[in-house]
Amino acid sequence: MTRQISVGVKRLAQGVVAAVAAVALLVPSSAPAQGPTPDPEATAASKPIRRTPTGVPDLEGFYQHGAGGSNYGLEKREASFLTPANRGIVVDPPDGKLPFQDWARAETASRAQPERGYDDPTAHCFPAGVPRSIYVPSPFEIVQTPEYVLMMFERMSWRIIPLDGRTHLPDNIRLWQGDSVGHWEGDTLVVESKNFNGKTWLNQAGEVVTHALHVVERITPVNADRLDYRATITDPLAYTRPFTIAFPLTRQDGEMLEVACLEDDQDLKHLKDIKDEAIKSGKLKAN
């Protein structure tokens, strides 16, 4: 009985092999082989740059930055208590370090302490400034016409960038977001900003800028869904030399939301309590 089962299984196996071989003969030898699964990033990269009727790149859309935890510091950093890691977005100097002047380094270290959190202007819902508005942890929207590029940010602030070749505002006019003018260099939008009021921080870590800040941003489309963002920051009162940051911006499906900063702000009272206690204990001088 065992021998009969074994012979039967053997004949069944031989029959399956023969059937598979017969089917294989019916398939043309020129049939294409199954290719690899398409790479989503490669597919995105193959999408051509979108353009306006005038031929310049169409930047309009809803974007999320790829700057990681840069709102907590521009240099490379490991994660720590309540602070996310950051791969570092400083591309010049090559060592990725900010070229602080001594006083600016000391002030940044002071601002990083809990008792200084109340002094961050964004805690009071003031505009984040340039370039910080681009890498705060929320998306933003670009609206474009032949004469202007408008950047709208969720916490109810904006930047209007004229492209008509006008000069900057008089030096005695100072603004949170500065005065920006733009022009095209090939496919790159170049935006020069000055006339800052010197009150903004570069991030929650308190990295310093002053009223002498001058920012040149270069926004270059890579494909239909990605922009490369690069900003060179010059501030001779706080830094020993200019430095440059760079990261991608990715177009997303979505739309701008209304974020009522003052209505949503639950932290300000606690930050003030921490600062008041530090002043009372003598750890911090009143200002």
MARDO-851570 format. One record per residue: x, y, z of N, C-alpha, C in turn; residue number from 0. Coordinates in steps of 0.1 Angstrom, whole numbers. Last residue first. Example, Ala and Ser with C-alpha at 12.3 -4.5 7.8 and 13.67 -1.06 7.14 Angstrom:
residues 2
{{128, -22, 71}, {137, -11, 71}, {129, 0, 79}, 1}
{{132, -57, 78}, {123, -45, 78}, {132, -33, 78}, 0}
end
This chain:
residues 287
{{145, 930, 327}, {148, 939, 316}, {136, 947, 312}, 286}
{{161, 917, 356}, {149, 922, 350}, {153, 931, 338}, 285}
{{184, 889, 355}, {182, 904, 357}, {169, 908, 350}, 284}
{{182, 858, 371}, {181, 865, 359}, {178, 880, 362}, 283}
{{185, 848, 396}, {192, 841, 385}, {192, 849, 372}, 282}
{{171, 859, 417}, {184, 866, 413}, {191, 859, 402}, 281}
{{146, 851, 422}, {157, 843, 428}, {171, 849, 425}, 280}
{{131, 868, 405}, {129, 869, 420}, {141, 862, 427}, 279}
{{139, 859, 380}, {142, 872, 384}, {141, 874, 399}, 278}
{{128, 833, 381}, {142, 835, 379}, {147, 849, 383}, 277}
{{101, 840, 383}, {107, 832, 394}, {122, 834, 393}, 276}
{{96, 852, 358}, {95, 860, 371}, {101, 853, 383}, 275}
{{100, 830, 341}, {109, 841, 341}, {108, 849, 353}, 274}
{{79, 813, 349}, {93, 808, 350}, {103, 820, 350}, 273}
{{57, 830, 343}, {59, 825, 357}, {74, 821, 359}, 272}
{{60, 832, 315}, {62, 844, 323}, {64, 840, 338}, 271}
{{54, 806, 308}, {67, 811, 305}, {70, 823, 313}, 270}
{{27, 805, 316}, {37, 796, 323}, {51, 801, 320}, 269}
{{16, 823, 298}, {15, 826, 313}, {26, 817, 320}, 268}
{{20, 811, 273}, {27, 824, 277}, {27, 826, 292}, 267}
{{7, 788, 266}, {20, 787, 272}, {25, 800, 278}, 266}
{{-15, 789, 251}, {-17, 784, 264}, {-4, 784, 272}, 265}
{{-29, 803, 224}, {-17, 804, 232}, {-20, 800, 247}, 264}
{{-51, 805, 208}, {-46, 792, 210}, {-34, 792, 220}, 263}
{{-55, 833, 205}, {-65, 824, 211}, {-60, 811, 215}, 262}
{{-31, 840, 193}, {-34, 845, 206}, {-45, 837, 213}, 261}
{{-33, 826, 167}, {-22, 824, 177}, {-26, 828, 191}, 260}
{{-53, 810, 150}, {-55, 822, 158}, {-45, 821, 169}, 259}
{{-49, 799, 119}, {-43, 796, 133}, {-44, 808, 141}, 258}
{{-65, 787, 92}, {-64, 798, 101}, {-60, 794, 115}, 257}
{{-47, 770, 67}, {-56, 770, 78}, {-55, 783, 86}, 256}
{{-43, 765, 32}, {-39, 772, 44}, {-50, 772, 54}, 255}
{{-44, 730, 21}, {-47, 744, 20}, {-44, 751, 33}, 254}
{{-32, 702, 1}, {-37, 709, 13}, {-40, 723, 10}, 253}
{{-6, 683, -11}, {-20, 686, -12}, {-24, 692, 2}, 252}
{{27, 699, -13}, {17, 689, -8}, {3, 693, -11}, 251}
{{61, 702, -23}, {47, 706, -25}, {38, 695, -20}, 250}
{{88, 707, -2}, {80, 697, -9}, {66, 702, -10}, 249}
{{120, 720, -1}, {106, 723, 2}, {98, 714, -7}, 248}
{{152, 712, 14}, {142, 711, 4}, {128, 716, 9}, 247}
{{179, 735, 24}, {170, 724, 27}, {159, 724, 16}, 246}
{{205, 755, 39}, {199, 749, 27}, {190, 737, 31}, 245}
{{223, 785, 48}, {215, 773, 51}, {209, 768, 39}, 244}
{{254, 802, 53}, {243, 798, 43}, {237, 785, 49}, 243}
{{268, 832, 66}, {267, 818, 66}, {254, 815, 57}, 242}
{{294, 859, 67}, {281, 853, 63}, {280, 838, 64}, 241}
{{312, 863, 99}, {312, 861, 84}, {297, 857, 80}, 240}
{{308, 867, 125}, {321, 871, 120}, {322, 870, 105}, 239}
{{278, 881, 137}, {285, 870, 132}, {298, 875, 125}, 238}
{{265, 904, 146}, {264, 892, 154}, {273, 881, 150}, 237}
{{270, 925, 129}, {269, 928, 143}, {269, 916, 152}, 236}
{{267, 915, 103}, {281, 918, 108}, {281, 922, 123}, 235}
{{250, 893, 89}, {248, 901, 100}, {261, 905, 107}, 234}
{{237, 874, 64}, {248, 883, 67}, {243, 892, 78}, 233}
{{229, 844, 50}, {225, 853, 61}, {238, 861, 65}, 232}
{{215, 828, 23}, {227, 833, 29}, {224, 845, 38}, 231}
{{195, 800, 17}, {195, 814, 22}, {209, 817, 28}, 230}
{{177, 779, -4}, {190, 783, 1}, {190, 797, 5}, 229}
{{157, 752, -14}, {157, 765, -7}, {171, 767, -1}, 228}
{{144, 736, -41}, {155, 737, -32}, {156, 751, -27}, 227}
{{112, 721, -44}, {120, 733, -45}, {132, 731, -36}, 226}
{{91, 697, -60}, {101, 700, -50}, {109, 713, -54}, 225}
{{73, 690, -80}, {69, 689, -66}, {79, 693, -56}, 224}
{{84, 691, -105}, {71, 697, -103}, {67, 698, -89}, 223}
{{118, 698, -96}, {108, 691, -105}, {95, 698, -101}, 222}
{{133, 719, -86}, {140, 707, -90}, {131, 699, -100}, 221}
{{133, 754, -84}, {126, 742, -86}, {135, 731, -91}, 220}
{{149, 774, -60}, {151, 768, -73}, {142, 755, -74}, 219}
{{155, 803, -44}, {145, 792, -44}, {145, 787, -59}, 218}
{{175, 820, -23}, {175, 814, -36}, {166, 802, -36}, 217}
{{178, 849, -3}, {172, 836, -5}, {172, 832, -20}, 216}
{{197, 868, 17}, {195, 866, 2}, {190, 851, 1}, 215}
{{194, 892, 42}, {192, 878, 38}, {190, 877, 23}, 214}
{{208, 909, 68}, {206, 910, 54}, {205, 896, 49}, 213}
{{207, 927, 99}, {205, 915, 92}, {202, 917, 77}, 212}
{{209, 947, 117}, {218, 947, 105}, {217, 935, 96}, 211}
{{194, 942, 139}, {188, 951, 128}, {197, 952, 116}, 210}
{{204, 907, 144}, {202, 921, 148}, {195, 929, 137}, 209}
{{200, 874, 157}, {202, 883, 146}, {199, 897, 151}, 208}
{{210, 844, 174}, {208, 859, 174}, {208, 864, 160}, 207}
{{191, 817, 186}, {202, 821, 178}, {199, 836, 173}, 206}
{{172, 805, 203}, {176, 819, 205}, {188, 824, 197}, 205}
{{159, 782, 200}, {172, 781, 207}, {177, 795, 209}, 204}
{{138, 788, 183}, {135, 787, 197}, {148, 786, 206}, 203}
{{154, 810, 159}, {147, 798, 163}, {144, 798, 178}, 202}
{{163, 835, 154}, {164, 826, 143}, {157, 813, 146}, 201}
{{142, 862, 166}, {152, 851, 168}, {152, 842, 156}, 200}
{{137, 897, 160}, {134, 883, 158}, {145, 874, 163}, 199}
{{144, 924, 162}, {137, 918, 174}, {135, 903, 172}, 198}
{{153, 939, 140}, {163, 933, 150}, {157, 926, 162}, 197}
{{138, 948, 120}, {137, 955, 132}, {147, 950, 143}, 196}
{{152, 950, 86}, {146, 943, 97}, {147, 951, 110}, 195}
{{161, 958, 60}, {151, 967, 68}, {145, 959, 80}, 194}
{{160, 931, 37}, {167, 940, 46}, {156, 948, 54}, 193}
{{163, 906, 13}, {155, 911, 23}, {164, 919, 33}, 192}
{{160, 893, -20}, {169, 900, -11}, {160, 908, 0}, 191}
{{156, 864, -37}, {149, 873, -29}, {159, 880, -19}, 190}
{{153, 848, -68}, {163, 854, -58}, {156, 865, -51}, 189}
{{144, 819, -82}, {138, 831, -77}, {148, 836, -66}, 188}
{{157, 803, -110}, {159, 806, -96}, {153, 819, -92}, 187}
{{160, 799, -137}, {148, 793, -130}, {149, 795, -115}, 186}
{{174, 830, -143}, {171, 817, -149}, {159, 811, -142}, 185}
{{167, 847, -118}, {179, 844, -124}, {178, 830, -130}, 184}
{{142, 871, -110}, {145, 858, -116}, {159, 858, -121}, 183}
{{138, 889, -79}, {139, 888, -94}, {143, 874, -97}, 182}
{{124, 908, -51}, {128, 896, -58}, {130, 898, -73}, 181}
{{126, 922, -19}, {124, 924, -33}, {130, 912, -40}, 180}
{{113, 928, 14}, {118, 919, 4}, {116, 923, -10}, 179}
{{120, 940, 45}, {115, 944, 32}, {122, 936, 22}, 178}
{{111, 922, 75}, {120, 929, 67}, {112, 933, 54}, 177}
{{93, 912, 93}, {97, 903, 82}, {106, 910, 72}, 176}
{{92, 935, 110}, {94, 921, 116}, {99, 912, 105}, 175}
{{109, 965, 99}, {98, 955, 99}, {102, 942, 105}, 174}
{{115, 999, 95}, {120, 986, 100}, {108, 977, 103}, 173}
{{126, 1027, 80}, {114, 1019, 81}, {119, 1005, 84}, 172}
{{150, 1040, 75}, {144, 1043, 88}, {131, 1035, 90}, 171}
{{158, 1034, 49}, {164, 1027, 60}, {158, 1029, 73}, 170}
{{131, 1031, 25}, {141, 1039, 32}, {146, 1031, 45}, 169}
{{128, 999, 8}, {122, 1010, 16}, {134, 1018, 22}, 168}
{{146, 991, -22}, {141, 988, -9}, {136, 1001, -3}, 167}
{{133, 995, -56}, {143, 995, -46}, {137, 992, -33}, 166}
{{118, 973, -81}, {118, 984, -72}, {129, 983, -62}, 165}
{{114, 952, -99}, {127, 959, -99}, {127, 971, -90}, 164}
{{91, 937, -96}, {91, 947, -106}, {104, 956, -106}, 163}
{{83, 918, -78}, {93, 914, -88}, {95, 924, -99}, 162}
{{77, 919, -43}, {75, 924, -56}, {86, 920, -65}, 161}
{{65, 899, -20}, {77, 900, -26}, {75, 906, -40}, 160}
{{51, 898, 12}, {48, 902, -2}, {61, 906, -9}, 159}
{{45, 874, 36}, {56, 882, 30}, {51, 885, 15}, 158}
{{26, 871, 67}, {28, 869, 52}, {40, 877, 48}, 157}
{{7, 855, 93}, {16, 865, 88}, {19, 862, 73}, 156}
{{-9, 835, 107}, {-14, 848, 103}, {-4, 859, 100}, 155}
{{4, 811, 110}, {1, 819, 122}, {-1, 834, 118}, 154}
{{8, 801, 84}, {-4, 797, 91}, {-7, 806, 104}, 153}
{{17, 824, 58}, {21, 815, 69}, {9, 813, 78}, 152}
{{23, 830, 24}, {14, 831, 35}, {17, 820, 45}, 151}
{{40, 849, 1}, {42, 838, 10}, {32, 840, 22}, 150}
{{38, 859, -32}, {32, 861, -18}, {34, 848, -11}, 149}
{{53, 876, -57}, {52, 863, -51}, {48, 866, -36}, 148}
{{42, 897, -85}, {45, 894, -71}, {46, 879, -68}, 147}
{{38, 899, -112}, {44, 910, -105}, {48, 907, -91}, 146}
{{25, 875, -121}, {37, 880, -128}, {45, 891, -121}, 145}
{{20, 858, -90}, {15, 865, -102}, {27, 869, -109}, 144}
{{14, 832, -66}, {23, 838, -76}, {15, 845, -87}, 143}
{{16, 820, -33}, {7, 825, -44}, {16, 834, -53}, 142}
{{25, 794, -12}, {30, 804, -21}, {19, 807, -31}, 141}
{{21, 786, 22}, {16, 786, 9}, {22, 797, 1}, 140}
{{34, 762, 47}, {30, 776, 42}, {26, 775, 27}, 139}
{{33, 741, 76}, {34, 744, 62}, {31, 759, 59}, 138}
{{53, 742, 106}, {40, 742, 100}, {42, 746, 85}, 137}
{{76, 747, 125}, {70, 734, 122}, {56, 735, 117}, 136}
{{96, 771, 106}, {89, 768, 117}, {81, 755, 114}, 135}
{{110, 777, 82}, {112, 764, 88}, {106, 762, 102}, 134}
{{102, 802, 72}, {102, 791, 63}, {103, 777, 70}, 133}
{{105, 820, 93}, {92, 817, 89}, {91, 805, 80}, 132}
{{133, 824, 94}, {127, 814, 104}, {113, 811, 99}, 131}
{{150, 840, 80}, {143, 830, 73}, {135, 821, 82}, 130}
{{126, 863, 89}, {132, 857, 78}, {147, 853, 82}, 129}
{{98, 861, 113}, {110, 867, 107}, {115, 859, 95}, 128}
{{76, 854, 127}, {88, 847, 130}, {100, 853, 124}, 127}
{{54, 879, 142}, {59, 872, 130}, {73, 866, 133}, 126}
{{42, 873, 176}, {48, 882, 166}, {53, 873, 154}, 125}
{{32, 857, 196}, {25, 857, 184}, {30, 868, 174}, 124}
{{48, 854, 218}, {38, 865, 219}, {30, 867, 206}, 123}
{{65, 835, 210}, {57, 832, 221}, {46, 842, 223}, 122}
{{80, 849, 191}, {69, 840, 186}, {60, 835, 197}, 121}
{{100, 862, 206}, {88, 869, 201}, {77, 861, 196}, 120}
{{111, 849, 236}, {110, 846, 222}, {98, 853, 216}, 119}
{{109, 854, 263}, {114, 865, 255}, {114, 862, 240}, 118}
{{101, 831, 276}, {91, 842, 275}, {96, 853, 265}, 117}
{{125, 816, 277}, {115, 813, 267}, {104, 823, 265}, 116}
{{143, 821, 297}, {142, 831, 286}, {132, 827, 276}, 115}
{{142, 801, 315}, {136, 814, 320}, {136, 824, 309}, 114}
{{154, 779, 302}, {140, 780, 304}, {134, 793, 307}, 113}
{{180, 790, 279}, {176, 786, 292}, {161, 788, 294}, 112}
{{187, 801, 255}, {183, 787, 255}, {178, 782, 268}, 111}
{{195, 827, 260}, {182, 825, 255}, {177, 810, 255}, 110}
{{222, 821, 267}, {213, 826, 277}, {199, 824, 273}, 109}
{{233, 814, 243}, {233, 804, 254}, {223, 808, 265}, 108}
{{230, 838, 229}, {222, 826, 224}, {222, 815, 236}, 107}
{{248, 854, 243}, {233, 857, 243}, {225, 845, 239}, 106}
{{272, 841, 236}, {268, 842, 250}, {253, 845, 251}, 105}
{{272, 845, 208}, {272, 832, 214}, {267, 831, 228}, 104}
{{273, 873, 208}, {261, 866, 202}, {260, 852, 207}, 103}
{{298, 878, 219}, {286, 883, 226}, {274, 876, 221}, 102}
{{315, 867, 199}, {315, 862, 213}, {302, 866, 220}, 101}
{{299, 859, 168}, {308, 867, 176}, {306, 863, 191}, 100}
{{295, 827, 152}, {291, 837, 162}, {302, 846, 165}, 99}
{{291, 811, 127}, {303, 819, 130}, {299, 830, 140}, 98}
{{278, 778, 132}, {275, 792, 131}, {287, 801, 135}, 97}
{{290, 749, 115}, {289, 757, 127}, {286, 772, 124}, 96}
{{296, 733, 93}, {283, 734, 98}, {280, 742, 111}, 95}
{{321, 734, 81}, {320, 726, 93}, {306, 726, 99}, 94}
{{318, 751, 59}, {318, 737, 57}, {316, 728, 69}, 93}
{{296, 780, 68}, {309, 773, 67}, {308, 758, 65}, 92}
{{274, 763, 48}, {286, 771, 47}, {286, 780, 60}, 91}
{{253, 749, 55}, {261, 743, 45}, {274, 751, 42}, 90}
{{232, 741, 81}, {243, 750, 77}, {252, 744, 67}, 89}
{{214, 722, 90}, {212, 728, 77}, {222, 739, 73}, 88}
{{212, 693, 109}, {220, 705, 106}, {218, 710, 92}, 87}
{{195, 674, 118}, {207, 669, 110}, {216, 681, 107}, 86}
{{184, 674, 151}, {185, 681, 138}, {197, 677, 130}, 85}
{{161, 661, 175}, {174, 661, 168}, {173, 669, 155}, 84}
{{140, 681, 197}, {143, 671, 187}, {157, 672, 181}, 83}
{{137, 685, 231}, {143, 691, 219}, {146, 680, 209}, 82}
{{130, 673, 255}, {121, 683, 249}, {126, 689, 236}, 81}
{{163, 664, 260}, {150, 665, 267}, {142, 677, 260}, 80}
{{176, 658, 227}, {177, 659, 242}, {163, 661, 247}, 79}
{{192, 646, 197}, {179, 648, 205}, {183, 649, 220}, 78}
{{220, 663, 185}, {214, 651, 189}, {201, 655, 197}, 77}
{{226, 684, 157}, {223, 683, 171}, {217, 670, 174}, 76}
{{239, 709, 135}, {236, 695, 137}, {236, 693, 152}, 75}
{{224, 742, 137}, {235, 733, 137}, {231, 719, 139}, 74}
{{201, 756, 142}, {205, 754, 128}, {216, 744, 127}, 73}
{{174, 750, 164}, {188, 752, 163}, {192, 748, 149}, 72}
{{147, 746, 164}, {153, 744, 177}, {168, 746, 176}, 71}
{{139, 747, 138}, {133, 757, 147}, {139, 756, 161}, 70}
{{150, 724, 127}, {158, 736, 127}, {152, 748, 135}, 69}
{{144, 696, 126}, {142, 704, 138}, {150, 717, 139}, 68}
{{139, 696, 91}, {139, 689, 104}, {137, 698, 116}, 67}
{{135, 708, 67}, {146, 713, 75}, {147, 706, 89}, 66}
{{117, 706, 46}, {125, 695, 50}, {137, 698, 58}, 65}
{{84, 722, 47}, {99, 722, 46}, {105, 709, 50}, 64}
{{57, 720, 26}, {62, 716, 39}, {78, 716, 37}, 63}
{{34, 741, 7}, {47, 735, 9}, {49, 731, 24}, 62}
{{12, 746, -19}, {13, 744, -5}, {25, 736, -1}, 61}
{{17, 769, -47}, {14, 757, -40}, {15, 757, -25}, 60}
{{37, 783, -73}, {24, 783, -65}, {21, 770, -59}, 59}
{{58, 785, -90}, {61, 781, -76}, {48, 779, -68}, 58}
{{65, 780, -121}, {53, 782, -114}, {55, 776, -100}, 57}
{{93, 796, -138}, {87, 785, -130}, {75, 789, -122}, 56}
{{84, 815, -167}, {92, 813, -155}, {86, 802, -147}, 55}
{{67, 817, -189}, {78, 809, -190}, {87, 807, -178}, 54}
{{43, 830, -189}, {54, 838, -193}, {67, 830, -193}, 53}
{{25, 811, -179}, {24, 814, -193}, {36, 823, -198}, 52}
{{47, 791, -157}, {36, 801, -160}, {35, 804, -175}, 51}
{{55, 756, -152}, {58, 770, -157}, {45, 778, -159}, 50}
{{69, 729, -134}, {57, 736, -139}, {61, 751, -142}, 49}
{{93, 706, -144}, {90, 719, -137}, {78, 725, -143}, 48}
{{82, 672, -149}, {89, 685, -154}, {85, 696, -145}, 47}
{{89, 644, -131}, {79, 653, -134}, {86, 667, -138}, 46}
{{110, 628, -122}, {108, 628, -136}, {97, 638, -140}, 45}
{{108, 629, -95}, {119, 636, -101}, {117, 637, -116}, 44}
{{87, 611, -90}, {85, 625, -88}, {96, 634, -95}, 43}
{{100, 587, -97}, {89, 591, -105}, {86, 606, -103}, 42}
{{120, 586, -77}, {124, 588, -91}, {113, 592, -100}, 41}
{{103, 583, -55}, {111, 595, -56}, {116, 597, -70}, 40}
{{91, 558, -60}, {83, 570, -60}, {91, 583, -61}, 39}
{{103, 535, -83}, {107, 543, -71}, {99, 556, -71}, 38}
{{84, 507, -94}, {89, 520, -96}, {92, 527, -83}, 37}
{{98, 474, -91}, {87, 483, -86}, {92, 498, -88}, 36}
{{114, 461, -121}, {113, 464, -106}, {102, 474, -103}, 35}
{{95, 442, -146}, {105, 451, -141}, {104, 454, -126}, 34}
{{91, 410, -160}, {85, 420, -151}, {96, 428, -145}, 33}
{{101, 408, -195}, {102, 404, -181}, {96, 415, -172}, 32}
{{82, 405, -225}, {91, 413, -216}, {90, 408, -202}, 31}
{{85, 378, -248}, {77, 385, -238}, {85, 392, -228}, 30}
{{98, 364, -267}, {101, 378, -266}, {93, 386, -256}, 29}
{{89, 338, -266}, {102, 341, -260}, {105, 355, -259}, 28}
{{55, 335, -257}, {65, 339, -267}, {78, 342, -260}, 27}
{{42, 306, -242}, {46, 320, -240}, {57, 324, -249}, 26}
{{39, 279, -246}, {29, 288, -252}, {33, 303, -251}, 25}
{{58, 267, -231}, {60, 267, -246}, {51, 276, -253}, 24}
{{48, 269, -206}, {59, 278, -209}, {61, 278, -224}, 23}
{{28, 249, -207}, {24, 263, -206}, {36, 273, -210}, 22}
{{45, 227, -206}, {37, 229, -218}, {32, 244, -218}, 21}
{{57, 229, -181}, {66, 230, -193}, {57, 233, -205}, 20}
{{35, 225, -165}, {42, 238, -164}, {50, 240, -177}, 19}
{{29, 198, -172}, {20, 209, -175}, {26, 222, -175}, 18}
{{52, 185, -163}, {49, 185, -177}, {39, 196, -181}, 17}
{{49, 189, -135}, {61, 194, -142}, {58, 195, -157}, 16}
{{26, 175, -131}, {26, 189, -128}, {38, 196, -136}, 15}
{{34, 148, -136}, {23, 155, -144}, {23, 170, -143}, 14}
{{53, 143, -117}, {57, 144, -131}, {47, 151, -140}, 13}
{{35, 144, -95}, {46, 154, -96}, {51, 155, -110}, 12}
{{20, 121, -100}, {14, 134, -99}, {24, 145, -101}, 11}
{{40, 101, -99}, {34, 103, -112}, {26, 117, -112}, 10}
{{46, 103, -71}, {56, 105, -81}, {50, 109, -95}, 9}
{{22, 96, -60}, {27, 109, -57}, {37, 113, -68}, 8}
{{21, 68, -68}, {10, 78, -72}, {15, 92, -71}, 7}
{{42, 57, -56}, {42, 57, -70}, {32, 68, -75}, 6}
{{34, 60, -29}, {46, 66, -33}, {46, 68, -49}, 5}
{{11, 44, -29}, {10, 58, -26}, {22, 66, -31}, 4}
{{23, 18, -34}, {13, 24, -43}, {12, 39, -41}, 3}
{{39, 15, -11}, {45, 16, -24}, {36, 22, -34}, 2}
{{19, 12, 8}, {28, 24, 9}, {35, 26, -4}, 1}
{{8, -12, 0}, {0, 0, 0}, {9, 13, 0}, 0}
end
